[in-house]
Amino acid sequence: MSEPIDAVIRIVQVDSEYWQFRAQNAQGQVMASVSLRCLSECPCVGVIFHLATLEQYRRRGLAERLERELESFARQKSIGLLISTVRVGNHPCRLMKEKLGYYADCQWLNPRTDHDLVLYRKVLSLSVDS
Ligand SMILES: CC(C)(COP(=O)(O)OP(=O)(O)OC[C@H]1O[C@@H](n2cnc3c(N)ncnc32)[C@H](O)[C@@H]1OP(=O)(O)O)[C@@H](O)C(=O)NCCC(=O)NCCS
């Protein structure tokens, strides 16, 4: 990683189950963002999606910082399980997920896009039996 970059993290509520986390610079530019939606049918499960850092700001710790903020927010919202899908060949993202303690659960083909995907999961609240 090169030098970490200064960023303000803003959390924007899109609707009652959907939030976007934005890393902004002093000029207000959104350098990176990620979204979280909890499942209506099972609000203790959160789905992470649309993670992206603008190319010129990559490898400066922004995605990792956003994911850590998202995780702490999810804990406050009593979300006990975070999941996300990543393309099998997306090594930068897979390395980040693994660094953050996610577990690669299974792989499958998305027939809509013909991409192989991996499901990553992280348990935030352990069951009393574990
Ligand atoms: C994946 C992505 C979001 C990472 O964003 P980023 O802000 O550059 O990531 P960070 O600087 O926070 O890196 C965090 C960790 O991710 C991993 N990582 C990120 N980019 C990497 C790369 N090019 N090569 C290897 N590991 C990488 C490393 O483990 C890194 O930790 P380290 O710096 O201590 O080694 C960015 O590359 C991106 O926007 N890619 C295109 C969109 C995309 O693939 N989104 C994910 C969809 S699931």
The ligand as an ORCA input file, in Angstrom:
! r2SCAN-3c Opt
* xyz 0 1
  C     -11.094     -3.814     -4.906
  C     -10.967     -2.317     -4.628
  C     -12.319     -1.768     -4.152
  C      -9.892     -2.091     -3.549
  O      -9.897     -0.719     -3.220
  P      -8.645      0.035     -2.560
  O      -9.153      1.310     -1.963
  O      -7.556      0.149     -3.565
  O      -8.187     -1.012     -1.435
  P      -7.275     -0.746     -0.163
  O      -6.158      0.194     -0.504
  O      -8.136     -0.381      0.989
  O      -6.639     -2.189      0.048
  C      -7.053     -3.030      1.122
  C      -6.485     -4.421      0.897
  O      -7.041     -4.982     -0.288
  C      -6.060     -5.790     -0.963
  N      -5.745     -5.160     -2.264
  C      -6.329     -4.066     -2.778
  N      -5.866     -3.825     -4.029
  C      -4.966     -4.791     -4.283
  C      -4.146     -5.099     -5.416
  N      -4.163     -4.335     -6.533
  N      -3.348     -6.188     -5.364
  C      -3.310     -6.963     -4.247
  N      -4.063     -6.726     -3.144
  C      -4.880     -5.653     -3.161
  C      -4.857     -5.811     -0.052
  O      -5.053     -6.880      0.854
  C      -4.998     -4.482      0.673
  O      -4.327     -4.473      1.913
  P      -2.743     -4.057      1.940
  O      -2.635     -2.739      1.280
  O      -2.409     -4.038      3.402
  O      -2.019     -5.125      1.163
  C     -10.503     -1.566     -5.922
  O      -9.411     -2.253     -6.490
  C     -11.596     -1.387     -6.970
  O     -12.370     -0.411     -6.930
  N     -11.672     -2.325     -7.930
  C     -12.677     -2.244     -9.018
  C     -14.075     -2.502     -8.510
  C     -14.155     -3.805     -7.749
  O     -13.532     -4.808     -8.119
  N     -14.946     -3.780     -6.678
  C     -15.167     -4.942     -5.846
  C     -16.350     -5.679     -6.312
  S     -16.632     -7.095     -5.284
*
